Amino acid sequence: MSIPLQWILIAALFLATVPHKSAGEFEQWCVADEQTPDDELQAALDWACGRGGADCTPIQVNQPCYLPNTVRAHASYAFNSYYQRFKNMGGSCYFRGAAMTTELDPSHDSCHYDYSP
């Protein structure tokens, strides 16, 4: 067998064994929609951190996601926390139209946004 043919077979074998993501398997995070007014974000944030069951500890004072201290930033963190916890049990990234999904990881500095497959 010629060397170029061997390399082609090795490459084909390698590509066949590498797992590929199919449609719908891309990592997604849930963030506040830029078009949503702060009062609507605040209401959704209050629900997410309360009855919704999101982990909002990281957006408290002196915690890694407190800054920037804006309703939009805190809502994004809370929405994502809820979404990652409950998306496999029917939870959504909707929040009455105040949120949207993104494939860009919104983590910044020491603030890590969770992702769960």
N, CA, C and O atoms as a MOPAC input file, in Angstrom:
PM7 MOZYME 1SCF
protein

 N      0.85600 1    -1.16400 1     0.00000 1
 C      0.00000 1     0.00000 1     0.00000 1
 C      0.91000 1     1.23700 1     0.00000 1
 O      1.90100 1     1.28400 1     0.72800 1
 N      0.56900 1     2.22100 1    -0.81000 1
 C      1.40800 1     3.41100 1    -0.91200 1
 C      1.25700 1     4.28800 1     0.33500 1
 O      0.23900 1     4.22200 1     1.02500 1
 N      2.25700 1     5.09400 1     0.61400 1
 C      2.25500 1     5.95600 1     1.80500 1
 C      1.12400 1     6.99300 1     1.75500 1
 O      0.46000 1     7.19400 1     2.77100 1
 N      0.87600 1     7.65900 1     0.61700 1
 C     -0.24700 1     8.61100 1     0.59800 1
 C     -1.59000 1     7.92900 1     0.89800 1
 O     -2.43500 1     8.50400 1     1.58300 1
 N     -1.78200 1     6.73500 1     0.39900 1
 C     -3.02200 1     6.01100 1     0.66200 1
 C     -3.13200 1     5.64700 1     2.14000 1
 O     -4.22200 1     5.69200 1     2.71000 1
 N     -2.01000 1     5.28700 1     2.76300 1
 C     -2.01000 1     4.98500 1     4.19000 1
 C     -2.41200 1     6.22400 1     4.99000 1
 O     -3.20100 1     6.11600 1     5.92800 1
 N     -1.88800 1     7.39000 1     4.63900 1
 C     -2.23200 1     8.63000 1     5.34900 1
 C     -3.71800 1     8.95500 1     5.19000 1
 O     -4.36000 1     9.40600 1     6.13900 1
 N     -4.25100 1     8.73300 1     4.02300 1
 C     -5.67500 1     8.98600 1     3.79200 1
 C     -6.51700 1     8.05400 1     4.66300 1
 O     -7.50900 1     8.48200 1     5.25300 1
 N     -6.12800 1     6.80300 1     4.74000 1
 C     -6.86200 1     5.84800 1     5.57000 1
 C     -6.76000 1     6.19700 1     7.05000 1
 O     -7.74300 1     6.08500 1     7.78200 1
 N     -5.58200 1     6.61900 1     7.49400 1
 C     -5.40600 1     7.02200 1     8.89200 1
 C     -6.25900 1     8.24600 1     9.20200 1
 O     -6.91500 1     8.30100 1    10.24300 1
 N     -6.25400 1     9.22900 1     8.29900 1
 C     -7.06500 1    10.43200 1     8.49900 1
 C     -8.54900 1    10.08400 1     8.53800 1
 O     -9.28400 1    10.60300 1     9.37800 1
 N     -8.98900 1     9.22200 1     7.65000 1
 C    -10.39700 1     8.82300 1     7.61000 1
 C    -10.78700 1     8.09100 1     8.89300 1
 O    -11.87100 1     8.30800 1     9.43500 1
 N     -9.90500 1     7.23000 1     9.37000 1
 C    -10.15800 1     6.50900 1    10.61700 1
 C    -10.25200 1     7.47800 1    11.79200 1
 O    -11.13600 1     7.35500 1    12.64000 1
 N     -9.34700 1     8.42900 1    11.83400 1
 C     -9.35800 1     9.42700 1    12.90600 1
 C    -10.66100 1    10.22600 1    12.88600 1
 O    -11.30300 1    10.38700 1    13.92300 1
 N    -11.05200 1    10.72400 1    11.71900 1
 C    -12.27600 1    11.51200 1    11.61400 1
 C    -13.51200 1    10.70000 1    11.97300 1
 O    -14.48500 1    11.24200 1    12.49900 1
 N    -13.47600 1     9.41900 1    11.69400 1
 C    -14.61300 1     8.56200 1    12.01300 1
 C    -14.75100 1     8.33000 1    13.51500 1
 O    -15.84800 1     8.04900 1    13.99800 1
 N    -13.64700 1     8.44400 1    14.26200 1
 C    -13.70100 1     8.18000 1    15.70000 1
 C    -13.89800 1     9.43200 1    16.53400 1
 O    -14.20700 1     9.33000 1    17.72100 1
 N    -13.72700 1    10.61400 1    15.94700 1
 C    -13.91700 1    11.86500 1    16.68700 1
 C    -15.41200 1    12.12400 1    16.81400 1
 O    -16.12200 1    12.13300 1    15.80800 1
 N    -15.90300 1    12.33400 1    18.03600 1
 C    -17.33500 1    12.58600 1    18.19600 1
 C    -17.71400 1    13.94300 1    17.59900 1
 O    -16.99600 1    14.93000 1    17.76400 1
 N    -18.83300 1    13.97400 1    16.91400 1
 C    -19.32500 1    15.20600 1    16.31800 1
 C    -20.62000 1    15.59800 1    17.01300 1
 O    -21.42700 1    14.74900 1    17.39400 1
 N    -20.79700 1    16.91200 1    17.16900 1
 C    -22.05100 1    17.39000 1    17.73200 1
 C    -23.07800 1    17.47600 1    16.62100 1
 O    -22.81000 1    18.01500 1    15.54700 1
 N    -24.25100 1    16.94200 1    16.89100 1
 C    -25.32000 1    17.04500 1    15.91000 1
 C    -26.13400 1    18.29500 1    16.21600 1
 O    -25.91900 1    18.94800 1    17.23700 1
 N    -27.04500 1    18.61800 1    15.35100 1
 C    -27.88900 1    19.79400 1    15.54300 1
 C    -28.56800 1    19.71100 1    16.90300 1
 O    -29.06400 1    18.65500 1    17.29500 1
 N    -28.58600 1    20.81000 1    17.60800 1
 C    -29.22400 1    20.84300 1    18.90800 1
 C    -28.30400 1    20.46400 1    20.05500 1
 O    -28.72700 1    20.50100 1    21.21100 1
 N    -27.06400 1    20.10200 1    19.77400 1
 C    -26.14000 1    19.70400 1    20.83100 1
 C    -25.12300 1    20.79100 1    21.16100 1
 O    -24.20500 1    20.55100 1    21.94500 1
 N    -25.26700 1    21.97300 1    20.58400 1
 C    -24.33000 1    23.04400 1    20.86600 1
 C    -24.57100 1    23.59200 1    22.25800 1
 O    -25.70400 1    23.61500 1    22.74000 1
 N    -23.50900 1    24.02900 1    22.89500 1
 C    -23.64800 1    24.59900 1    24.22500 1
 C    -24.46700 1    25.88100 1    24.13400 1
 O    -24.24800 1    26.71200 1    23.25400 1
 N    -25.40900 1    26.02500 1    25.05500 1
 C    -26.24300 1    27.21700 1    25.08400 1
 C    -26.37100 1    27.72900 1    26.50400 1
 O    -26.49500 1    26.96500 1    27.46000 1
 N    -26.33600 1    29.04100 1    26.60800 1
 C    -26.54800 1    29.73100 1    27.86300 1
 C    -27.77200 1    30.61900 1    27.69300 1
 O    -28.14300 1    30.96700 1    26.57200 1
 N    -28.38900 1    30.98100 1    28.79300 1
 C    -29.58100 1    31.82500 1    28.79000 1
 C    -29.20800 1    33.17600 1    29.38700 1
 O    -28.67800 1    33.24400 1    30.49600 1
 N    -29.48200 1    34.24000 1    28.66000 1
 C    -29.12600 1    35.59100 1    29.11400 1
 C    -30.30100 1    36.54300 1    28.91900 1
 O    -31.24200 1    36.25000 1    28.18200 1
 N    -30.22800 1    37.67600 1    29.58800 1
 C    -31.25700 1    38.70600 1    29.45000 1
 C    -31.22700 1    39.27700 1    28.03900 1
 O    -30.15700 1    39.52100 1    27.48200 1
 N    -32.39700 1    39.48600 1    27.47100 1
 C    -32.51200 1    40.09800 1    26.14900 1
 C    -32.21500 1    41.59200 1    26.28200 1
 O    -32.75700 1    42.26300 1    27.16000 1
 N    -31.36200 1    42.10000 1    25.41800 1
 C    -30.96300 1    43.51300 1    25.45800 1
 C    -32.14000 1    44.46100 1    25.26300 1
 O    -32.06700 1    45.62000 1    25.67400 1
 N    -33.21500 1    43.99800 1    24.65200 1
 C    -34.37200 1    44.85300 1    24.35900 1
 C    -35.35500 1    44.96500 1    25.53100 1
 O    -36.27000 1    45.78800 1    25.49800 1
 N    -35.16700 1    44.14400 1    26.55600 1
 C    -36.12600 1    44.09400 1    27.66600 1
 C    -35.86700 1    45.21600 1    28.66600 1
 O    -34.73400 1    45.39400 1    29.11400 1
 N    -36.90600 1    45.97500 1    29.01900 1
 C    -36.74800 1    47.04800 1    30.01200 1
 C    -36.36500 1    46.49900 1    31.39400 1
 O    -36.70500 1    45.36800 1    31.74400 1
 N    -35.65500 1    47.31900 1    32.16200 1
 C    -35.16500 1    46.89500 1    33.47700 1
 C    -36.27200 1    46.44300 1    34.42200 1
 O    -36.06500 1    45.50800 1    35.19600 1
 N    -37.45400 1    47.08800 1    34.38100 1
 C    -38.51400 1    46.68400 1    35.31300 1
 C    -38.99400 1    45.26600 1    35.01100 1
 O    -39.31600 1    44.51800 1    35.93400 1
 N    -39.04600 1    44.88500 1    33.74100 1
 C    -39.43100 1    43.51700 1    33.37900 1
 C    -38.32400 1    42.52700 1    33.75200 1
 O    -38.60500 1    41.41900 1    34.21000 1
 N    -37.07400 1    42.93100 1    33.55500 1
 C    -35.95400 1    42.07300 1    33.96500 1
 C    -35.97600 1    41.85000 1    35.46700 1
 O    -35.74400 1    40.73600 1    35.93900 1
 N    -36.25800 1    42.92400 1    36.23100 1
 C    -36.27700 1    42.81300 1    37.68600 1
 C    -37.35400 1    41.84000 1    38.14900 1
 O    -37.12100 1    41.04000 1    39.05500 1
 N    -38.52200 1    41.90500 1    37.53600 1
 C    -39.61300 1    40.98900 1    37.90800 1
 C    -39.21200 1    39.53600 1    37.60900 1
 O    -39.45000 1    38.64400 1    38.42300 1
 N    -38.61100 1    39.30800 1    36.45400 1
 C    -38.18200 1    37.95400 1    36.08700 1
 C    -37.03400 1    37.48500 1    36.97500 1
 O    -36.97700 1    36.31600 1    37.35600 1
 N    -36.12200 1    38.39300 1    37.30400 1
 C    -35.00600 1    38.09100 1    38.21100 1
 C    -35.53600 1    37.69300 1    39.58300 1
 O    -35.07800 1    36.71200 1    40.17000 1
 N    -36.49300 1    38.44800 1    40.08900 1
 C    -37.08300 1    38.13000 1    41.39900 1
 C    -37.70400 1    36.74000 1    41.38400 1
 O    -37.54600 1    35.97800 1    42.33800 1
 N    -38.41400 1    36.40500 1    40.30100 1
 C    -39.02300 1    35.07000 1    40.21400 1
 C    -37.94100 1    33.98800 1    40.14700 1
 O    -38.01100 1    32.98600 1    40.86000 1
 N    -36.94200 1    34.19900 1    39.28600 1
 C    -35.88900 1    33.18500 1    39.10900 1
 C    -35.17700 1    32.90300 1    40.42900 1
 O    -34.93300 1    31.74600 1    40.77000 1
 N    -34.84700 1    33.95500 1    41.16700 1
 C    -34.11200 1    33.78400 1    42.42900 1
 C    -35.01000 1    33.33500 1    43.57100 1
 O    -34.51600 1    32.86300 1    44.59600 1
 N    -36.30400 1    33.47200 1    43.41200 1
 C    -37.25600 1    33.05800 1    44.43300 1
 C    -37.87800 1    31.72100 1    44.09100 1
 O    -37.25900 1    30.66900 1    44.24800 1
 N    -39.11600 1    31.77900 1    43.62100 1
 C    -39.86700 1    30.55200 1    43.29900 1
 C    -39.21900 1    29.71000 1    42.21800 1
 O    -39.42700 1    28.49700 1    42.17000 1
 N    -38.42700 1    30.34100 1    41.33900 1
 C    -37.81400 1    29.60400 1    40.24400 1
 C    -36.72400 1    28.64600 1    40.67000 1
 O    -36.47800 1    27.65000 1    39.98900 1
 N    -36.06700 1    28.92400 1    41.77600 1
 C    -35.04900 1    28.01500 1    42.29000 1
 C    -33.65700 1    28.18700 1    41.72100 1
 O    -32.81800 1    27.29800 1    41.86600 1
 N    -33.39000 1    29.32800 1    41.06800 1
 C    -32.03800 1    29.58400 1    40.55500 1
 C    -31.07800 1    29.81200 1    41.72100 1
 O    -31.49200 1    30.26800 1    42.78700 1
 N    -29.82500 1    29.50400 1    41.52500 1
 C    -28.80000 1    29.78700 1    42.53500 1
 C    -28.30700 1    31.20400 1    42.29500 1
 O    -27.53200 1    31.44700 1    41.37000 1
 N    -28.74600 1    32.12600 1    43.11100 1
 C    -28.39700 1    33.53300 1    42.94400 1
 C    -27.33000 1    34.00400 1    43.92100 1
 O    -27.05500 1    35.20100 1    44.00800 1
 N    -26.73600 1    33.08800 1    44.64700 1
 C    -25.66500 1    33.44400 1    45.58400 1
 C    -24.52000 1    34.17800 1    44.89000 1
 O    -24.02000 1    35.15200 1    45.45300 1
 N    -24.07400 1    33.76800 1    43.70000 1
 C    -22.94000 1    34.45200 1    43.07000 1
 C    -23.19100 1    35.90300 1    42.66500 1
 O    -22.23800 1    36.62300 1    42.37000 1
 N    -24.45800 1    36.35600 1    42.64400 1
 C    -24.71800 1    37.75300 1    42.28400 1
 C    -24.96600 1    38.62700 1    43.50900 1
 O    -25.39200 1    39.77500 1    43.38200 1
 N    -24.70000 1    38.08200 1    44.69500 1
 C    -24.81800 1    38.86300 1    45.92100 1
 C    -23.54000 1    39.69000 1    46.13800 1
 O    -22.50100 1    39.40700 1    45.54000 1
 N    -23.62900 1    40.70100 1    46.98700 1
 C    -22.48200 1    41.57300 1    47.28800 1
 C    -21.27900 1    40.72700 1    47.71200 1
 O    -21.41900 1    39.76000 1    48.46000 1
 N    -20.10300 1    41.10400 1    47.22500 1
 C    -18.82300 1    40.43900 1    47.52200 1
 C    -18.72200 1    39.02300 1    46.95300 1
 O    -17.87500 1    38.24500 1    47.39200 1
 N    -19.56200 1    38.68300 1    45.99600 1
 C    -19.50000 1    37.38300 1    45.33500 1
 C    -18.98200 1    37.57600 1    43.90400 1
 O    -19.00500 1    38.69700 1    43.39800 1
 N    -18.51900 1    36.51800 1    43.24800 1
 C    -17.82100 1    36.66000 1    41.96700 1
 C    -18.62600 1    37.25700 1    40.81700 1
 O    -18.03300 1    37.77300 1    39.87000 1
 N    -19.95400 1    37.20300 1    40.86600 1
 C    -20.75700 1    37.73100 1    39.76300 1
 C    -21.57000 1    38.96600 1    40.14500 1
 O    -22.51000 1    39.33900 1    39.44100 1
 N    -21.20900 1    39.59500 1    41.25200 1
 C    -21.92500 1    40.80500 1    41.68200 1
 C    -21.68000 1    41.96300 1    40.70300 1
 O    -22.59300 1    42.73700 1    40.41700 1
 N    -20.46400 1    42.07700 1    40.20000 1
 C    -20.13700 1    43.14200 1    39.26000 1
 C    -20.19000 1    42.60900 1    37.83300 1
 O    -19.71700 1    41.49600 1    37.59900 1
 N    -20.72900 1    43.33000 1    36.88400 1
 C    -21.30000 1    44.66200 1    37.06300 1
 C    -22.63600 1    44.58300 1    37.81700 1
 O    -23.43600 1    43.67200 1    37.60400 1
 N    -22.84500 1    45.53600 1    38.67600 1
 C    -24.04200 1    45.57800 1    39.50400 1
 C    -25.17800 1    46.24800 1    38.73000 1
 O    -25.55800 1    47.38600 1    39.00500 1
 N    -25.70700 1    45.50300 1    37.75300 1
 C    -26.83600 1    45.99100 1    36.97000 1
 C    -27.92900 1    44.93400 1    36.96900 1
 O    -27.66600 1    43.74600 1    37.15200 1
 N    -29.13600 1    45.38000 1    36.76300 1
 C    -30.26000 1    44.43900 1    36.68800 1
 C    -30.02500 1    43.45800 1    35.54000 1
 O    -30.26300 1    42.25900 1    35.68800 1
 N    -29.56300 1    43.96000 1    34.40700 1
 C    -29.36400 1    43.10600 1    33.22600 1
 C    -28.32500 1    42.02200 1    33.49700 1
 O    -28.54200 1    40.86100 1    33.15100 1
 N    -27.20300 1    42.38500 1    34.10800 1
 C    -26.14800 1    41.39900 1    34.39200 1
 C    -26.62700 1    40.37300 1    35.41100 1
 O    -26.39300 1    39.17600 1    35.24700 1
 N    -27.29400 1    40.83600 1    36.45600 1
 C    -27.77100 1    39.91000 1    37.48000 1
 C    -28.87700 1    39.01000 1    36.92500 1
 O    -28.93800 1    37.82400 1    37.24800 1
 N    -29.74600 1    39.57500 1    36.09500 1
 C    -30.80400 1    38.77200 1    35.48500 1
 C    -30.19900 1    37.69900 1    34.57700 1
 O    -30.65400 1    36.55500 1    34.58300 1
 N    -29.19100 1    38.05800 1    33.81000 1
 C    -28.55500 1    37.07800 1    32.93000 1
 C    -28.01100 1    35.91000 1    33.73200 1
 O    -28.19300 1    34.75400 1    33.35100 1
 N    -27.34400 1    36.20300 1    34.83700 1
 C    -26.79200 1    35.12300 1    35.65400 1
 C    -27.91600 1    34.24000 1    36.21100 1
 O    -27.84300 1    33.01400 1    36.14300 1
 N    -28.94700 1    34.87400 1    36.75900 1
 C    -30.05600 1    34.12100 1    37.36200 1
 C    -30.80900 1    33.31100 1    36.30900 1
 O    -31.16000 1    32.15600 1    36.55200 1
 N    -31.05800 1    33.90400 1    35.14700 1
 C    -31.76100 1    33.18800 1    34.08300 1
 C    -30.97500 1    31.95000 1    33.67600 1
 O    -31.54300 1    30.87200 1    33.49900 1
 N    -29.66300 1    32.11200 1    33.53000 1
 C    -28.85000 1    30.97100 1    33.12500 1
 C    -28.81300 1    29.89500 1    34.20400 1
 O    -28.86400 1    28.70300 1    33.90000 1
 N    -28.72500 1    30.31100 1    35.45300 1
 C    -28.72400 1    29.33700 1    36.54400 1
 C    -29.99900 1    28.49900 1    36.50800 1
 O    -29.95400 1    27.27400 1    36.61700 1
 N    -31.12300 1    29.17000 1    36.35500 1
 C    -32.40600 1    28.45600 1    36.26700 1
 C    -32.42200 1    27.52800 1    35.05300 1
 O    -32.76200 1    26.35100 1    35.16400 1
 N    -32.05300 1    28.06900 1    33.90200 1
 C    -32.09800 1    27.31600 1    32.65000 1
 C    -31.22900 1    26.06400 1    32.70700 1
 O    -31.66500 1    24.99100 1    32.29200 1
 N    -30.01800 1    26.19000 1    33.21000 1
 C    -29.12200 1    25.03000 1    33.27200 1
 C    -29.64300 1    23.98100 1    34.25100 1
 O    -29.50300 1    22.78300 1    34.00900 1
 N    -30.23500 1    24.42200 1    35.34300 1
 C    -30.76400 1    23.47600 1    36.33700 1
 C    -31.98700 1    22.71600 1    35.85300 1
 O    -32.15200 1    21.53300 1    36.15000 1
 N    -32.84600 1    23.40800 1    35.10300 1
 C    -34.16000 1    22.83300 1    34.81600 1
 C    -34.46100 1    22.57000 1    33.33800 1
 O    -35.55700 1    22.10800 1    33.02000 1
 N    -33.53200 1    22.84600 1    32.43100 1
 C    -33.82800 1    22.67100 1    30.99800 1
 C    -34.12800 1    21.22300 1    30.63300 1
 O    -34.89900 1    20.97000 1    29.70800 1
 N    -33.53700 1    20.28000 1    31.33800 1
 C    -33.78800 1    18.86900 1    31.04000 1
 C    -35.04500 1    18.33800 1    31.72100 1
 O    -35.39900 1    17.16700 1    31.57700 1
 N    -35.71100 1    19.21500 1    32.46400 1
 C    -36.96400 1    18.84000 1    33.13800 1
 C    -38.11200 1    19.73100 1    32.66300 1
 O    -39.13700 1    19.83700 1    33.33600 1
 N    -37.94100 1    20.36700 1    31.51200 1
 C    -39.00900 1    21.18900 1    30.95000 1
 C    -38.83700 1    22.68000 1    31.16400 1
 O    -39.64000 1    23.46300 1    30.65500 1
 N    -37.81200 1    23.10200 1    31.90300 1
 C    -37.56800 1    24.53600 1    32.10300 1
 C    -37.10500 1    25.18600 1    30.81100 1
 O    -36.45100 1    24.54100 1    29.99100 1
 N    -37.43300 1    26.44100 1    30.62300 1
 C    -37.06800 1    27.12000 1    29.38400 1
 C    -36.31000 1    28.41600 1    29.66900 1
 O    -36.19100 1    28.85600 1    30.81200 1
 N    -35.81500 1    28.99600 1    28.60900 1
 C    -35.15400 1    30.29800 1    28.66200 1
 C    -36.10900 1    31.30400 1    28.04400 1
 O    -35.83400 1    31.85200 1    26.97700 1
 N    -37.21600 1    31.54600 1    28.70200 1
 C    -38.21400 1    32.45800 1    28.14300 1
 C    -38.42100 1    33.66500 1    29.05100 1
 O    -38.22200 1    34.80000 1    28.61900 1
 N    -38.81200 1    33.44100 1    30.28600 1
 C    -39.01500 1    34.51300 1    31.26000 1
 C    -39.88400 1    35.63600 1    30.69500 1
 O    -39.52400 1    36.81200 1    30.74800 1
 N    -41.04500 1    35.23700 1    30.15200 1
 C    -42.00100 1    36.17600 1    29.56200 1
 C    -41.36000 1    37.05600 1    28.49000 1
 O    -41.67700 1    38.24000 1    28.36900 1
 N    -40.46400 1    36.46200 1    27.72400 1
 C    -39.81900 1    37.17900 1    26.63100 1
 C    -38.62600 1    38.01700 1    27.03700 1
 O    -38.07600 1    38.74600 1    26.21200 1
 N    -38.21000 1    37.92700 1    28.30400 1
 C    -37.11200 1    38.75600 1    28.80400 1
 C    -35.73600 1    38.13200 1    28.57300 1
 O    -34.71800 1    38.77000 1    28.84200 1
 N    -35.69200 1    36.89500 1    28.07800 1
 C    -34.41400 1    36.19100 1    27.94600 1
 C    -34.27300 1    35.56200 1    26.57100 1
 O    -35.24100 1    35.43500 1    25.82100 1
 N    -33.06200 1    35.17500 1    26.26300 1
 C    -32.76700 1    34.50900 1    25.00000 1
 C    -31.56400 1    33.60500 1    25.18500 1
 O    -30.76100 1    33.81200 1    26.09500 1
 N    -31.43700 1    32.60100 1    24.32500 1
 C    -30.27000 1    31.72700 1    24.40400 1
 C    -29.14800 1    32.27000 1    23.53600 1
 O    -29.37900 1    32.98200 1    22.55800 1
 N    -27.92200 1    31.91400 1    23.92100 1
 C    -26.74500 1    32.28400 1    23.15500 1
 C    -25.77300 1    31.12000 1    23.17000 1
 O    -25.74700 1    30.33700 1    24.12000 1
 N    -24.98300 1    31.00600 1    22.12900 1
 C    -23.93700 1    29.98300 1    22.08400 1
 C    -22.58800 1    30.57500 1    22.47400 1
 O    -21.56800 1    29.88900 1    22.42100 1
 N    -22.58000 1    31.84400 1    22.86300 1
 C    -21.36200 1    32.49800 1    23.34200 1
 C    -21.36700 1    32.47700 1    24.86200 1
 O    -22.28200 1    33.00800 1    25.49200 1
 N    -20.36800 1    31.87800 1    25.44000 1
 C    -20.27700 1    31.77400 1    26.90000 1
 C    -20.20800 1    33.17800 1    27.50200 1
 O    -19.26700 1    33.91900 1    27.21900 1
 N    -21.19000 1    33.55500 1    28.32800 1
 C    -21.20800 1    34.89500 1    28.91500 1
 C    -20.30700 1    35.05400 1    30.14000 1
 O    -20.28000 1    36.12700 1    30.74300 1
 N    -19.57700 1    34.02000 1    30.51400 1
 C    -18.66600 1    34.12400 1    31.66400 1
 C    -17.68000 1    35.26700 1    31.45200 1
 O    -17.28200 1    35.56300 1    30.32600 1
 N    -17.29700 1    35.89800 1    32.54600 1
 C    -16.34700 1    37.01100 1    32.45900 1
 C    -15.57700 1    37.11100 1    33.76500 1
 O    -16.10700 1    36.82600 1    34.83900 1
 N    -14.32900 1    37.51800 1    33.66100 1
 C    -13.46000 1    37.66500 1    34.82900 1
 C    -13.58800 1    36.42300 1    35.72200 1
 O    -13.35700 1    35.30400 1    35.26600 1
 N    -13.95700 1    36.62500 1    37.00100 1
 C    -14.08500 1    35.47800 1    37.91000 1
 C    -15.51700 1    34.94300 1    37.96000 1
 O    -15.81900 1    34.04300 1    38.74500 1
 N    -16.38600 1    35.49000 1    37.13200 1
 C    -17.78900 1    35.06900 1    37.11000 1
 C    -17.97900 1    33.97700 1    36.06800 1
 O    -17.86500 1    34.22200 1    34.86700 1
 N    -18.27000 1    32.77200 1    36.53900 1
 C    -18.45200 1    31.61800 1    35.65200 1
 C    -19.93500 1    31.28200 1    35.52300 1
 O    -20.61400 1    31.04800 1    36.52300 1
 N    -20.43200 1    31.26000 1    34.29200 1
 C    -21.79100 1    30.84200 1    34.00400 1
 C    -21.78900 1    29.34000 1    33.76200 1
 O    -21.06800 1    28.85200 1    32.89200 1
 N    -22.57500 1    28.62000 1    34.51200 1
 C    -22.62400 1    27.16700 1    34.37000 1
 C    -23.19600 1    26.75100 1    33.03100 1
 O    -23.98900 1    27.46900 1    32.42200 1
 N    -22.77800 1    25.58100 1    32.58800 1
 C    -23.37300 1    24.92900 1    31.42300 1
 C    -23.56100 1    23.46100 1    31.78800 1
 O    -22.64900 1    22.81200 1    32.30100 1
 N    -24.74300 1    22.95900 1    31.51800 1
 C    -25.04000 1    21.53100 1    31.73200 1
 C    -25.55800 1    20.96100 1    30.42800 1
 O    -26.46600 1    21.52700 1    29.82000 1
 N    -24.98200 1    19.83000 1    29.98500 1
 C    -25.45900 1    19.22100 1    28.72300 1
 C    -26.87900 1    18.71700 1    28.83200 1
 O    -27.42000 1    18.18300 1    27.86400 1

